[in-house]
Amino acid sequence: MPAKVLITLATLFYGIAPLFADLNATHVFHPEWTPHSRLHMVWLLGTNSSIALLSLYLLWGRAQVVLSAVLGICVMLGFWIAVLFRGFYNGALTDVGGVNATVMGFEANSFAFSLVLLLLLAGLYIGSRSTRETGI
């Protein structure tokens, strides 16, 4: 039990504390940061918090899913949190003067990360079905 408590405290520190430390004028709302830099910071916060939640689940519950798929989904969730809330923190998908590529009319990162998320979800579905069927 002491190990679980120590790990829980550490996980809360890297997964929750940065939300309070970085959602202010020193980081996300720093006046000299570009909108694209802010997007990356919020992406990082979303990713770390997602991984922390998964870590707590693995620590206190039973993992029944393909871990690599779930961790990848956490990374993508962090990106989509940053994208969805970019209006709140004045973020942008690209910097002014930076690459502003599109794929089939969609912003390139959003298109690519949508595909990645779909692949991860498909892998998770297939992997979790396989685990249930084989008992492995």
C-alpha positions in Angstrom: 0.0 0.0 0.0 2.8 2.6 0.7 4.1 2.1 -2.9 0.6 2.9 -4.3 0.3 6.0 -2.2 3.8 7.3 -3.3 3.0 6.5 -6.9 -0.4 8.2 -6.6 1.2 11.4 -5.2 3.8 11.5 -7.9 1.2 10.9 -10.6 -1.0 13.7 -9.3 2.1 16.0 -9.3 2.9 15.4 -12.9 -0.6 15.0 -14.2 -2.6 17.6 -12.2 -0.3 20.1 -10.6 1.0 21.5 -14.0 -2.6 22.5 -14.8 -2.4 25.0 -12.0 1.2 25.9 -12.6 1.0 26.5 -16.4 -2.4 27.8 -17.1 -1.3 31.4 -16.4 0.7 34.3 -17.8 4.0 32.5 -17.3 3.1 29.8 -19.8 -0.1 29.3 -21.7 -1.1 33.0 -21.5 2.4 34.4 -21.8 2.0 37.6 -23.9 5.2 36.9 -25.9 4.3 33.3 -26.8 3.0 32.7 -30.3 -0.5 31.2 -30.7 1.1 28.0 -32.1 3.4 27.7 -29.1 0.4 28.0 -26.8 -1.3 25.2 -28.7 1.8 23.0 -28.0 1.8 23.8 -24.3 -1.9 23.0 -23.9 -1.3 19.8 -25.9 1.4 18.9 -23.5 -0.8 19.6 -20.5 -3.6 17.5 -22.0 -1.3 14.6 -22.8 0.3 14.6 -19.3 -3.0 14.7 -17.6 -4.4 11.9 -19.8 -1.5 9.7 -19.1 -1.8 10.4 -15.4 -5.4 9.3 -15.4 -4.4 6.1 -17.2 -1.6 5.5 -14.7 -4.0 5.9 -11.8 -6.4 3.4 -13.4 -3.6 0.9 -14.0 -2.4 1.4 -10.4 -5.7 1.1 -8.6 -7.7 -1.0 -11.1 -7.2 -3.8 -13.6 -6.0 -3.1 -17.1 -8.0 -5.0 -19.7 -7.0 -3.2 -22.8 -4.0 -3.0 -25.1 -1.7 -0.6 -23.3 0.1 0.8 -26.3 -3.2 1.8 -27.9 -4.5 3.5 -24.8 -1.3 5.5 -24.4 -1.5 6.6 -28.0 -5.1 7.6 -27.5 -4.0 9.7 -24.5 -1.5 11.5 -26.7 -4.1 12.2 -29.4 -6.6 13.2 -26.7 -4.1 15.8 -25.5 -3.8 17.2 -29.1 -7.6 17.4 -29.5 -8.0 19.2 -26.1 -5.5 21.8 -27.3 -7.3 22.1 -30.6 -10.8 22.3 -29.2 -9.8 25.0 -26.6 -7.5 27.0 -28.8 -10.0 29.9 -28.9 -9.9 30.1 -25.1 -6.1 30.5 -24.9 -5.6 32.3 -28.3 -3.8 29.3 -29.8 -3.4 28.3 -33.4 -2.6 25.2 -35.4 0.2 27.0 -37.2 2.4 30.0 -36.8 2.1 33.1 -39.0 4.5 32.5 -41.8 4.8 28.8 -40.9 3.6 25.9 -42.9 -0.1 26.0 -43.4 -0.6 22.7 -45.3 -4.0 21.1 -46.0 -5.0 17.6 -47.0 -8.2 17.2 -48.9 -9.3 20.6 -47.5 -8.5 19.9 -43.9 -5.7 21.3 -41.8 -2.8 18.8 -42.2 -2.3 18.1 -38.5 -6.0 17.7 -37.8 -6.3 15.3 -40.8 -3.2 13.3 -39.8 -4.1 13.0 -36.1 -7.7 12.1 -37.0 -6.3 9.1 -39.0 -4.0 8.2 -36.2 -6.8 8.3 -33.7 -9.0 6.1 -35.9 -6.1 3.6 -36.3 -5.6 3.5 -32.5 -9.3 3.0 -31.9 -9.4 0.2 -34.4 -6.4 -1.4 -32.9 -7.9 -1.1 -29.4 -11.1 -2.6 -30.6 -9.4 -5.5 -32.3 -6.9 -6.0 -29.5 -9.5 -6.0 -26.7 -11.8 -8.4 -28.7 -8.8 -10.7 -29.1 -7.9 -10.5 -25.4 -11.5 -11.4 -24.5 -11.6 -14.3 -26.9 -8.2 -15.8 -26.1 -8.1 -14.8 -22.4 -4.6 -13.4 -22.9 
